[in-house]
Amino acid sequence: MASKTMRPFANTLLQSQQRTAYRALPSLTRQQQQRSFFPNPFASEKQTLTASRTLQYPAKVIYDTISDVSSYSAFIPYCQSSIVTKSSKPAEDGKSYPEEAKLSIGFNSDVSEEFWSRVYCQPGRVVEAVSGRTDTALSAEQVPHHSERPAAEQDPTRNESVLTHLSTTWTLRPFPYKPPPPSAGQKTDGPGIETTDVNLVIEYQFANPVYGALSAAAAPKVAEKMIEAFENRVKAVSEGRA
C-alpha cells in the first residue's frame, strides 16, 4: 500500500532531524528537548490551517472551479489523481455535484497516499470535503440534493489512513465592486467588476504523531498554496486557457 511507503520516508526524516538537534543542544537540555518533542507519543493533535483572498472574478467562475473535483490533478500541487466516484442529485440550479471522490496525493509513485472524501456542495457558496471521523458541518436543508452518508462499513470515506480527520471547507462571498463616482463631465465605466471573497479552512489530524511533527513546519503554507493554485486556475479558465 502507498501509506506503507511513506512511513520509512517519514521516520528517516525525523531521525535525521533528531540527530542534528541532539548534537547542537547542551547535554543538560537534551532530555528535556526529547520529552517535549511529542507531548503525547500516541496521538497527534488536530491542526487547523486558514487562508483568505479577495479575487476579482465572478463567484460562479470560482465556485465552478472549486467544485470541479475531477480536474484537481490538473492544477493542484502534488495531486496525482482525482476521480469523482459518486455525484449528487440535481440541485436547485439543475446541476449535479460531486458527492464522493478518490484522490491520490504524493511526491511520486513511491511516496504517495490514496484516500476517499465525502463532498458536499452548497451551490455558489460552500464546497466541503470530509474524510475519516469528520462529519459535515452543513445541514440537510443546505444540501438537500446530497444523499445521506452511508454507514461506516459501507463508506470508504470513513476509512482512516494517514489521517484520522480531514475537513476542507471553501466559502465564497460575492459582492459587486463599486467604482468611485466620476468627475464632472466623465462617464461611468458600467456596473464595475464582480469581486469574491474566498475563505479556505483545512482541519486535519494525523493517525501517526510522526507525521504531525513533520508537518508542523511545512503545513502552514499549504492553505495559501491551495488558494494560489485555484486562483491561477480561475484565471486560466477565464482567459480560455483551461
Residue, then its C-alpha position, 0 to 999 in steps of 0.5 A: m500500500a502507498s501509506k506503507t511507503m511513506r512511513p520509512f520516508a517519514n521516520t528517516l526524516l525525523q531521525s535525521q532531524q533528531r540527530t542534528a538537534y541532539r548534537a547542537l543542544p547542551s547535554l543538560t537540555r537534551q532530555q528535556q528537548q526529547r520529552s517535549f518533542f511529542p507531548n503525547p507519543f500516541a496521538s497527534e493533535k488536530q491542526t487547523l490551517t486558514a487562508s483568505r483572498t479577495l479575487q476579482y472574478p465572478a463567484k460562479v467562475i470560482y465556485d465552478t472551479i472549486s467544485d470541479v473535483s475531477s480536474y484537481s490533478a490538473f492544477i493542484p500541487y502534488c495531486q496525482s489523481s482525482i476521480v469523482t466516484k459518486s455525484s449528487k442529485p440535481a440541485e436547485d440550479g439543475k446541476s449535479y455535484p460531486e458527492e464522493a471522490k478518490l484522490s491520490i496525493g504524493f511526491n511520486s509513485d513511491v511516496s504517495e497516499e490514496f484516500w476517499s472524501r465525502v463532498y458536499c456542495q452548497p451551490g455558489r457558496v460552500v464546497e466541503a470535503v470530509s474524510g475519516r471521523t469528520d462529519t459535515a458541518l452543513s445541514a440537510e436543508q443546505v444540501p438537500h440534493h446530497s444523499e445521506r452518508p452511508a454507514a461506516e462499513q459501507d463508506p470508504t470515506r470513513n476509512e482512516s489512513v494517514l489521517t484520522h480527520l480531514s475537513t476542507t471547507w471553501t466559502l465564497r462571498p460575492f459582492p459587486y465592486k463599486p467604482p468611485p463616482p466620476s468627475a464632472g463631465q466623465k462617464t461611468d465605466g458600467p456596473g464595475i467588476e464582480t469581486t469574491d471573497v474566498n475563505l479556505v479552512i483545512e482541519y486535519q489530524f494525523a493517525n501517526p504523531v510522526y507525521g504531525a511533527l513533520s508537518a508542523a513546519a511545512a503545513p502552514k503554507v499549504a492553505e495559501k498554496m491551495i488558494e494560489a493554485f485555484e486562483n491561477r486556475v480561475k484565471a486560466v479558465s477565464e482567459g480560455r486557457a483551461 
